[in-house]
Amino acid sequence: MAEILPLRAWRYADTFNSKIEELTAPLFDVVSSKQRELLYENPLNSIHLSVPKGADPGNEAFETLQKWKSEGILHQDYLPGIYVYYQYFRLPGETTERCRKGFIAQIKAYDWEEKQILRHENTIVSAVNDRVDLLKKAKIQASPTHGLYDDPEFKLEQWMDEAIQSPLYELEDYQGVREVLAVIHDRKVICEFLDLLEQKQVVLADGHHRIEGSIALRHEMKKEYPEKKWKAHDYHLMYLTNAASDDLKILPTHRLFYGLTESQDSFLEKLSAWFEVKKFGDAEEIGNYALHKPFSFGLLLGEEGYVLELIPEKYKTINHDLPEVIRKLDLAVLHEVVFNQILGINREEQRNSSQIAYERNFARCLRQVRSGQASFALITRELSMRTVMEVCQSGHLMPQKSTYFYPKALSGLLFASIEQSEFEFNYDAFFRKSEG
């Protein structure tokens, strides 16, 4: 069902192998501004392609890319491959190391209506437009999105385990995750990957804005290269992992609000009409508090902390226009009650509101509120994988930034060109049906 292709990746030249840790970059929205500035200081860091700066970021990335190619900083692998990507990590408080196993390939940028790639979140329109502009001008993909396929028999792991024994790179990232990349060039083995994915739908775990950028570009360029069977702009760079694995972790994403125009007492009074509001002894510890009850949240407001629990009778009065699979989500209730009912920001406005920010790091939420930069923070609890799959299969969408799959894929381990001349290959050779 989902068509994938091996990838003729662009990578840093072998002379940079010992420095690859300094050249990769985390996704833009998971590091602080100070960390990002350090990355920008390195003129060869991949952030100059994934999140370029300047008045015209797309052209900045294009010029940087051409310079790196001409100076031999980046080389393109001669043969297409499936790039095996393992991430070894520990969660806070754990002593056992986990390993998330996956691979990076190109996947067709299907329209959502085709139901080959299933999404679960709304997107922010301005962010999608930025990705389209960057793709059109730079013609490079530096950050793979993250997709899930379901393979309870773990058919591909045998080849991935074998390949990872001869890594191209092995490094430790900004969060202490050990990242290992290898490649498979064997045509018969690559066929196994393509055959398996051809039977699967893919659930998009992370990267909704980036893939929407690819979908939009595919539409915009559909009349280009009419003589070509395989078109570079039809494909998107994706890191694919097995949803049947035990090492998929979804962390919560908290909400920050800026520019509250009423007093804290007035805001608390309005919250009390919807929630049971319990003062928490030490605001700094709310991040460690287990929110077990449905529709319960932490609140950081001024110097104080609170626990909010929706009054049960109130649930019956909200979100009647939403399908039940969405209506029963904590975040759907949070967005409807706090942002819509109390603060008067409707669902569509919430997608583009400059007053609402999304933050995974509790300590940063605390700093933003304590410093007075943010008016308040709402602390959320994690979603289960089962819930995400239910929403995806329903065809409905959660509020934006509902999930945070940990760990994130790195940018800069490899790059996928959407320049047609750099994409060209006889991809028919990787499909068994072409063997006759």
N, C-alpha and C positions, 0 to 999 in steps of 0.2 A: 504494500500500500504506500509506504513512504519511500521515495526514491532517493538514495544517497549515491555519491561518487567518491572515489579516492581523490586525493588532493596533491597537486604539484605545488608544495608549500615553498614560500620564500622564508628563509631563516637567516639569522646572523651567521656570518662566515665562521668557519671552524676556529679561526684565530681568536675569536671572542668566547669560546666555550668556557674558559676559566672565569669569565666575567659575566656570565649569563644572568646571575643573580642581580647584578647591578643594572641590567638592561630590561628586565621584565617589569611590569607594573600591575598593581591591583586594579580592579574596576573602579571607575571614578567615584561612585557613590558609597564606597565602603572604607575610604580613608579620610582623614582630616585634611583641612586645607594646608596645614603645615607639612604634613607628609607629602602632599601633592607637590608643593613648592620644591621640596628636596629632589623629587623625581625630575622636575622640569630643569633643575640645575645641571643634570647630566645631558649633554647635547646628543647622546646616542640612545637615550632611554626610549623605549617603545611608546611612552605616553605622548610623544610628539606626533605619532601616527594615530593612536587610539583616541586621544582627547587633545588635539592641537589647540594652541592659543592664537591670539592675534585677531585683527579686525575681520579677516576672512579665513577662518580655521581650515576650511576645505582646501583652499589653495596653498596654505602653509604646509599642510600634510603632503600635498602632491609634490611641492618643491623639495621638501625634506626627503620624500621617498625617492625621487629621481636622483638626488645627490647621493643618497646611501647606495643606490644601485650602481651608479657610475663609479663610485669610489670603492666598490667591492665590499662594503659593509654588510650588505645583504646579498645572498645568492639564492637562486631558485633550484630546488631539487629537480633532477632530470626526470625521474620516474614518479608517477603518482603513487601515493601510499595511504594507508590507514595509519594514523598517528595515535599510538596507544598512550594513554595519559592516566597515571595513578597518583592519587593524593593521599598521603599518610598523615593522620592527624589525631589529636586527643581533644576531647571536650573538657571544659573546666571541671575539676574534681575527679577526672578519670585517670587511671594509670595504664589502662589497656589502649594500645594504639589501634586505630581503625584504618581501613584502607578503602577508599572509594575508587573503583575500577571503571574505566571508560575509554573512549577513543574519540578522536577528532576527525571529522570528515565534512564533505559538502552535502547539504540536503537541499532539495528543491524548495524554493520560497513559495510554498502553497498558499493560496487564499484560505482564510479561515473557513469559508463555506465548503471547501473541499474535504474538510474533516480528516486530513492526513496528519496535520499538526494541530493539537488541541491546546487552547490557551485557557487561563483561569483568572487573569487580572485585566482590569481596565488600564489604559495607558494615558500619559500626559501628552497632549497634542504637540506642544512646542518641542518636546524632546524627540518625538518621531520626526518632525520636520528637520531638526538638526542632523539626525542620522542620515536622512535622504541626501541632504546637501553634501555631507562629508563623503558618502559613498560615490556620488556622481563626480565629484571633483578629484578625490584622491584615488579612487578605483582600487581600494585595498580594504581588507577586513582584518583588524588586528586583535579583536576580542571575540572569541567564540561564545555564542549563547549556550545554554545548558538545556538539553532535552532528555526525556526519560522514555525508554522502551521497556516493555514487559517481557522478560524471558525467564520464567521460573525454572527452566532446565539448564540455565547458564551455559548455553551452547558456545558462546564466543570466548568465554574466559580462558579456555585452554590455550588459544592462540595468543591472547593478550598476555597471559602469564609467561608464555615462552618468549615473546618479544621483549618484555620488560627486563629480561635478564641481560640485554645488551642495550642499555639506555643511550640516547643521544645527549640528554641533559639530566642532571640530578642536582637539585638545589633546595634551599629553605627559603620560604617566602616571608612576607611582612608579618604574618600571624603565627609563624613557627610551623607551618605546614610543609612537609617534605614533598616536593613536586618531582615526578620522574616522567620523562617523555621518551618514547621509543617509536620505531616505525616498522610497518609490515609492507614489503614490496611484492611478496609472493602472490602471483595472480590468482591462483586457486584458493588461497586463504582469503584474499580480498573478496572473491566471489561469495564465500560463506557469509561475510558481513552484509554484502548487498542483498543476498538471498533472504537472510533473516529479516532485515529491516523492511524488505518488500512485503512482508506478511504482517507488519506492525503499524499501528498508529504511534505517533510520538507526542508525548505531553511536554509542553514547554514549561520548564522549571524556572528559568531565569533568562532575561534578555528580551522581554516583550517589545521594547522600543527599537532595539537593534533589528529584530527580525521584521517588524513592521516597516522599517526603513528599506529592507531588502524586498519586501513584497511590493511596496510602492515603486521602487526602481524597476522591478521586473515588468510592471504594468507600463511604466513610462517608456521603456525601451523595447516593448514587444515587437515592434516593426523593424528593429535593427537586426542585421545579419540574417535575412530571411533564408539564405541558402544553407545556414548552419543547423545541424541537428542538436548540437550541444552548445549552449550559449552561456557565457560566464555570468551574465547578469541575472540568470535564472536561479542561481544557487547561493546558498548562505552557509557560513562557517558555523559548525555546531559541535559541541562536546556532548556525547551521548553516553548515558549511564543506565544501568539496569535497575528498574524500579523494584525488582524482586530482591535486591540486595538489602542487607540489614544496615548498611552504612550510608543511608541517606538521612540527613538531619536538617530539619526546618527550624530556624530560630525566629523569634518574634521581631517585628519592626514596630517601633514606638512612634507616636505622633507628637510633634512639637507645634505649638500655635504662637503666632506673633501678632502683636497689635490689638490685644483685648482692650476694648474701649470702656468697659464698665469696671466697677470695683471688684476686688476679690470676694468680698462678702456677698455682693449681688450675684456674682457668678455661682458661688457655692449654693446660694438660695435656689437658683434656677435648677442646678444639678439635683438638689434635694427633692424636687418635684418628680424626678424620674428614678433616682437612685437612692439606696440607703448609703449615706456618706459616713464612713468610719475614719476617725482620725488615727493615723499610724504613728507609733511612738518615735521612730527614727526614719526620716525620709530617705536617708542614705541606704537603708536596708530594703526598701521596697523592691529594688531590682532582684533581690534574692527571695522574695516572698512568693510562695506557690499559689497562684490564682486558680483554684480548683473549680469554682462554681462557674457555670455558663454566664456570660454577659457580666463579668467582673473585670475591673481594671484598676491599675494604680494611677494616682494623680499626684504630680508635683506642682505645687502652687506656692509661690513665694518661698518661705523657709520651711513650709510644712509639707507633710505627705498624708495622703488619704487612700483608702480603698473604697471603690465604688461598686455597688452590687445593684443591678437593675431590679426595681420593685416588680415582682412577678406579674401583677395585674397589668402593668404598663406594656408588657410584651404584646398583649392582645391588641393594642391600639396602634401599633407602628408597622410600617413596611408592608401593608396589605397588597400593594401592587407588585411586590417582588415574589419570584418563585420560592418555594419553601426551602430548597437547597441553599439559597443565598440568605433568605430571611433568618435562618437559624444560626448564621455565623456571628460570632462576637463582633467582628469588625464592621459588618453591615449595620448592626445595632448601634455601635459606637458612632459611625459616620452619620447615621440618620438622626440620632438623639442629640449628640453634642454639637455637631457641625451644622446640621440642617435645622432641627427644631429649636435649639437654644441659641445658636449664633447666626442663624439665618442664611447659611451658605448652602445652596441646593447642590444636588449630586453632580450636575454638570459643571458648576462653578468650582466645586471641590477639586476636580481633575486639574485645574489650571491655577488654583489659588496660590498666591505668593505668601499667604499667611500660614499655610499648612506645610510642614516639612516632615521628612521621614528619617528616622535615626535608629540604627541597630544597637548603638552603644549606650548603655544606661548611664555610664559616667558622664558622657557628653550631654545627655539630656539634663542631668543634674546641674552640670556647669552652666548650661544655657539658661536654665530657670533661675538658679541662684545669682547669676550675674545680672539678671534683669533683661537679658537680650530676648529670651522667649517668655511669653506670658505664662504658659503652663505646659506641662508634658503629660501625655496619657500613656501609661505603661501597659503593654498588651501581653498576651500569652501566646505560645506557639500553636501552630496548626498541626494536625496529624496528616500523614501522607494519605490516609484513607479519605479524609475530607477533601483534599486537593483533587484526588482522582474522581470523587463524586461530582465535584463542580465541573471539572473538565468534560466528563462524559455527559453532563446535562446540557452543555452548550451555553451555560450562563456564565457571568463574570463576577468575580469578587471586586471589592474596592481596590484601587491601585496600591501597590506596595504591600500586599497582604502576606507574601511569603519571602523568606530569606533562606535559600538552600545553602548550607555550609558544608565545606568551604567553597568559595568562589573560584572559578577558573581564572588563571593569570592571563594577562595580555602580553604578547611579545615572544612567547615560545615559538610561535610560527605565525605566518601571515598568509591570507588567501587573496590572490589577485582576481579582480573582475575585469581586467584588461583582456579582451578576447584572444589576442596573440599569445598571451602568457598562460591561457587556460587550455589552449588547443591540445587535444590528444584523442586517440581512437578509443573512447570509453566503451564502445561496443564490446571490446575484448574482455571486459569484466562482467558481462552478463552471459550466463550459461545458455540462455535461449538463442544467443547469437552463434553458438557453436554448431547449431543445426542438429 
